[in-house]
Amino acid sequence: MSEQLSGLTDMDPEDFRAAAHAVVDQMADYLATVERRPVMPPITPGSLKPLFPASPPEQPEPLAAILDDYRRLVEPNATHWQHPGFMALFATTASAPGILGEMLTAAIGQNAMLWRTSPIGTELEQVVVDWLRQGVGLPPEFDGMLTDTASTSSLIALAGAREASGFSAAAEGLAGRDEVPSLRIYLSREAHNSIDKAAMTLGLGRASLVHIPVDEAYAMRPDALAEAIETDRSAARRPIAIVATVGTTSSTAVDPVPAIAAVAEREGLWLHVDSAYAGPVALIAGRRAPFAGWERADSIVINPHKWLFTPLDASLLLTRRLDALRTAFSLSRAYIEAPDGSVAPRDYTDFTPQLGRRFRALKLWIQLRWFGLEGLRRRIDHHIELAQEFASWIDADPEFERLAPVPFSTVCFRYRPAALRDGTDAGSISERLDALNARLITAVNGTGEVFLSHTKLGGRYTIRMAIGNLRTERRHIERAWQLLRREAAALDG
Ligand SMILES: Cc1ncc(COP(=O)(O)O)c(C=O)c1O
């Protein structure tokens, strides 16, 4: 009988040591060679499932066989977010110190739901949250937590806003209450759909969302915001929150937070700032202009798992209204209370929908120390410079057209050959441009060397180059530009 079957405990510690060394070698090899792989695997949906047995293994299997299968089945079939050519969406790089942090997190096995269940998980989270707060230049009134994603952070913030509106939704719900008017949340048309999902989850529904028009730079129009609030108030609807985005998902537009904060203050509304992608730029004092006024917000989300090179998952929720979050989520039960009835100064589950929580602070603590704020600033600054340079190439090429300002590290553009630059049939030209650019991005991504994504801006098919991968260097941007021009010329042909 194998040891795995005869034993009643975990892997033998010495076997674990040897296996862990082998796994670390595997990880280092992966990182050293990831650039040689196609960023996206050249496979079709549904082709992987049949490679795995349809039923679970009844008998234990040797670790070597399992790791062989990892090499054979897992690595080649991943989309390589660690690849320097990953310029799609917003990058999530797992930095080496972050990976080490994840390994230690798994080994120490903390559940940071209560102080008692993880004193270090709780207090190190407080330390790291405060380090990040200081780093981005926010005042000490902001406290907060680490969550899995910006979607969850915004959900929690808006649950706080819902409680702060005074309708005791957490206690009484909202349905069937004559005294509860129709509640409203304001966000720009370019806001991330996580806000819509939060409204859906919080019982407010998508009907509660008022999507405010944007200006030519895709930023929320504060005049339209004020008007929408006035219209709602005169129709006896009840505004509760405004969501401003600093760095929208499509074009990284910056909503004018000072003007929006003035509206929020005048109207007594909760202001949530979604800076999931761009927030880390505020580490750089000289680049803080887009963040002016965010210190007036009630809550702010920044994702370390985007532009702070932290392995998924890590989102930072900062708020000056922890009290409202507590009302939204605190719920005691005998099984989580301390046996002596004492109450810890901080039990993070009081502020979150879930009980169990990962010890996310550990990897951030390791990373912040390994890079130092200065190391992070230099890398972020470099990405912004690369994006500005790429934008200048687009601007200088008459066959390409930039479709949005570049306040951070994302460039939105499209191919627009001379033949499609003028003409009377705007409708058919714009359809042809959309189709052409869809073919262009497919061809460029098909090379496997880079991965770009697209969006729609003002109804136009838009290619996005989002620079934020820790391993991306100037030569990768140059190569992407070469490929774009090469494949565009081939399309013309
Ligand atoms: C502005 C903004 N907010 C929220 C999100 C959602 O982030 P997450 O995947 O962490 O929920 C994104 C994702 O790109 C984003 O760009």
The ligand as an SDF file (V2000), in Angstrom:
LIG
                    3D

 16 16  0  0  0  0  0  0  0  0999 V2000
  -12.0190   51.2060  -13.1190 C   0  0  0  0  0  0  0  0  0  0  0  0
  -12.2200   49.7560  -12.7550 C   0  0  0  0  0  0  0  0  0  0  0  0
  -12.9860   49.4490  -11.6990 N   0  0  0  0  0  0  0  0  0  0  0  0
  -13.1900   48.1780  -11.3320 C   0  0  0  0  0  0  0  0  0  0  0  0
  -12.6280   47.1220  -12.0230 C   0  0  0  0  0  0  0  0  0  0  0  0
  -12.8890   45.7200  -11.5800 C   0  0  0  0  0  0  0  0  0  0  0  0
  -11.7430   45.1810  -11.0250 O   0  0  0  0  0  0  0  0  0  0  0  0
  -11.7540   43.7470  -10.3230 P   0  0  0  0  0  0  0  0  0  0  0  0
  -11.4910   42.7520  -11.4080 O   0  0  0  0  0  0  0  0  0  0  0  0
  -10.6580   43.8150   -9.3120 O   0  0  0  0  0  0  0  0  0  0  0  0
  -13.0990   43.5520   -9.7110 O   0  0  0  0  0  0  0  0  0  0  0  0
  -11.8190   47.3930  -13.1310 C   0  0  0  0  0  0  0  0  0  0  0  0
  -11.2070   46.3100  -13.9060 C   0  0  0  0  0  0  0  0  0  0  0  0
  -10.5120   46.4930  -14.8540 O   0  0  0  0  0  0  0  0  0  0  0  0
  -11.6200   48.7450  -13.5080 C   0  0  0  0  0  0  0  0  0  0  0  0
  -10.8880   49.0610  -14.5880 O   0  0  0  0  0  0  0  0  0  0  0  0
  1  2  1  0
  2  3  1  0
  2 15  2  0
  3  4  2  0
  4  5  1  0
  5  6  1  0
  5 12  2  0
  6  7  1  0
  7  8  1  0
  8  9  2  0
  8 10  1  0
  8 11  1  0
 12 13  1  0
 12 15  1  0
 13 14  2  0
 15 16  1  0
M  END
$$$$
